[in-house]
Amino acid sequence: MKRSHDRTVFLYTLLSGLPALALALVLLYRQPFTTETRLTLALLLAGLWLGFAAAARGRVVRSLQTISNLLSALREGDYSIRGRGARSDDALGEVMLELNSLAKVFQDQRLGALEATALLHAVMAEIDVAVFTFDHESRLRLANRAGERLVAQPLERILGRTAEELGLAPALEGPAEVVDAAFPGGTGRWGARRGTFRQEGRPHRLLVLSDLSKTLRAEERHAWQRLIRVLSHELNNSLAPIKSVAGSLERLLDRQPRPADWEDDVKRGLSIVGGRAEALARFLQAYSVLARLPQPRLATVEVGPTVRRVAALETRVPVSVAPGPDVSIQADADQLEQLLINLVRNAADAVRETGGRVTLGWKAARGELALTVDDEGPGLPDASNLFVPFFTTKPHGSGIGLVLCRQIAEAHGGTVRLEARPGGLGARATVTLPR
């Protein structure tokens, strides 16, 4: 049988003193002492031998028990216990010093984790979005106050229930980021964010639901306000001269006798009224283009031929095409061409003032396609108003070209950006589309 560590230490201590004890007993019995004296001295030597061996064993055992207690406390999460005799000039003291340092590190980490957890719980409790965590069996493990309000039940009653039972399965399993759903605590459109994490080696899922109804209603209200302002402005611009001309014609017809050229005045007045009516009709038609832009029908579009075809359509100014890679994207060919035509037309209008050139180019990198339209015109006006509907700096412009370009790009998941052309005069329009 294997001996324990303390018995082994005790045995080795006895063995280390055994030769000295044997020699002492031999020398003792060779001396001219009485039997009683020899027996007394022999017992004294044996007692000292056993006593010192037991003391050495006890020292080792107590040190190991102290270390064991310290490790047990660390395992149980009690980081307040410290070992005595921790110093750097002793082997056992160095062990105690390292154990005390380890306990201090664990204590600091535990305090930091508790503070971070408390902060996380406070933030989760106060944020106005519903947060749920589910285990690998789709059973609820955690929810914040907003989540409790959404399902209209306290946390202790919903813990352990499945997402199907709570009515959260469509939001948890569905791929859509915007979910139309009715919950006990609210009905409307919800933004769904999903994530995964592991706890105790098992996968868990995170579901965050934010109410989009208030935001959408606010944006809808702002959109209506902007629409009303634009329509009111354009209608007033058209109705004011119509009202003025109509009043003048009414006074002209009421005059007796009428002037000799009254028919010419009536014709000019009616012409003004007709012109303003046509302008108002064009405005409403232009607005209907923005409001009724169809969804893009995606198909494979070769970028190079499309760019060269658009460049050939502009004949008022020189338009050059910078060479680019042979790439294709999934897009609506008609809408993409209309986007590029609008940008090239704007660039051509700009360079007609300076006699410059227009250059088209494209680059592909990191899963994106960047189409650029450079002009050598006078540069950009106030960039903050460029994408405002019906804002224009041209005498006969409609103010919808850039807005239509942005709508087409965003419908394809891309963006349109206008900026000063690097390294010279003019402007650059950049259309970024996913490949």
Secondary structure as UniProt FT lines:
FT   HELIX           5..30
FT   HELIX           35..76
FT   TURN            88..89
FT   HELIX           91..126
FT   STRAND          130..134
FT   TURN            136..137
FT   STRAND          139..143
FT   HELIX           145..151
FT   HELIX           155..158
FT   TURN            159..160
FT   HELIX           163..166
FT   HELIX           169..173
FT   STRAND          178..183
FT   TURN            184..185
FT   STRAND          186..199
FT   TURN            200..201
FT   STRAND          202..211
FT   HELIX           213..254
FT   TURN            260..261
FT   HELIX           262..291
FT   STRAND          299..302
FT   HELIX           303..313
FT   STRAND          319..321
FT   STRAND          328..331
FT   HELIX           333..351
FT   TURN            352..355
FT   STRAND          358..365
FT   TURN            366..367
FT   STRAND          368..375
FT   HELIX           383..385
FT   TURN            386..387
FT   TURN            389..390
FT   TURN            395..396
FT   HELIX           401..411
FT   TURN            412..413
FT   STRAND          415..420
FT   TURN            422..423
FT   STRAND          427..434
//
